[in-house]
Amino acid sequence: MSVSVTPLFPGLPGGPEVLVVLLILVLLFGANKIPKLARSTGQAMGEFKRGREEIEDELSQMEDEKESEDAESTTSTSSETSTEAN
């Protein structure tokens, strides 16, 4: 029995294709603007990462608050039940 392996990304560009893309970028944007373009892309990715981390922190804080509220309500419910039994 033979197993065929299907590539995850079947059309990834190799060396010559990357060179053609880079040449087109240089022709379109010029050699001086490419570093600025790369820098602004990096800054945008950093802002996105910071925003994502802030949202994750807020969600974890909300989870912690909910868990503490649930624990308090469970404790208060069990104490009310024990006082009613007396």
Legacy VTK file of the C-alpha trace (Angstrom):
# vtk DataFile Version 3.0
C-alpha trace
ASCII
DATASET POLYDATA
POINTS 86 float
0.000 0.000 0.000
1.525 3.323 -1.009
0.701 6.582 0.678
0.762 9.738 -1.397
1.819 12.926 0.333
-0.025 16.061 -0.680
1.967 19.247 -0.110
0.412 21.730 2.278
1.119 24.686 -0.013
1.348 23.324 -3.530
2.393 26.461 -5.377
5.055 28.051 -3.208
7.443 30.105 -5.278
11.026 28.958 -5.480
14.207 30.933 -6.042
13.591 32.270 -9.578
9.999 33.264 -8.792
11.087 35.206 -5.700
13.698 37.057 -7.746
11.084 38.038 -10.334
8.754 39.311 -7.590
11.581 41.328 -6.011
12.489 42.805 -9.400
8.877 43.841 -9.969
8.767 45.422 -6.492
11.910 47.420 -7.231
10.477 48.591 -10.540
7.133 49.572 -9.004
8.248 51.219 -5.783
11.859 52.112 -6.429
14.865 50.990 -4.418
14.536 53.875 -1.937
10.938 53.171 -0.927
11.259 49.423 -0.278
13.000 49.799 3.138
10.349 52.353 4.178
7.626 49.970 3.047
9.195 47.101 4.994
9.594 49.305 8.095
5.966 50.430 8.020
4.836 46.837 7.533
6.865 45.790 10.568
5.394 48.614 12.639
1.876 47.626 11.584
2.553 44.018 12.571
3.854 45.197 15.959
0.723 47.289 16.550
-1.452 44.331 15.604
0.450 42.103 18.045
0.093 44.644 20.868
-3.632 45.002 20.176
-4.103 41.253 20.169
-2.231 40.926 23.482
-4.375 43.681 25.045
-7.558 41.899 23.990
-6.251 38.577 25.325
-5.396 40.270 28.654
-8.875 41.807 28.892
-10.502 38.452 28.139
-8.419 36.667 30.772
-9.281 39.377 33.333
-12.967 38.970 32.512
-12.638 35.187 32.959
-10.894 35.671 36.317
-13.597 38.091 37.486
-16.336 35.690 36.413
-14.658 32.781 38.183
-14.306 34.809 41.386
-17.959 35.915 41.156
-19.015 32.300 40.636
-16.964 31.215 43.643
-18.495 33.985 45.789
-22.028 33.117 44.733
-21.410 29.431 45.445
-20.029 30.287 48.884
-22.913 32.619 49.718
-25.477 30.073 48.495
-23.987 27.297 50.645
-23.867 29.569 53.726
-27.505 30.618 53.179
-28.504 26.969 52.922
-26.701 26.079 56.152
-28.334 28.975 58.075
-31.784 27.951 56.819
-31.195 24.392 58.019
-30.535 25.634 61.594
LINES 1 87
86 0 1 2 3 4 5 6 7 8 9 10 11 12 13 14 15 16 17 18 19 20 21 22 23 24 25 26 27 28 29 30 31 32 33 34 35 36 37 38 39 40 41 42 43 44 45 46 47 48 49 50 51 52 53 54 55 56 57 58 59 60 61 62 63 64 65 66 67 68 69 70 71 72 73 74 75 76 77 78 79 80 81 82 83 84 85
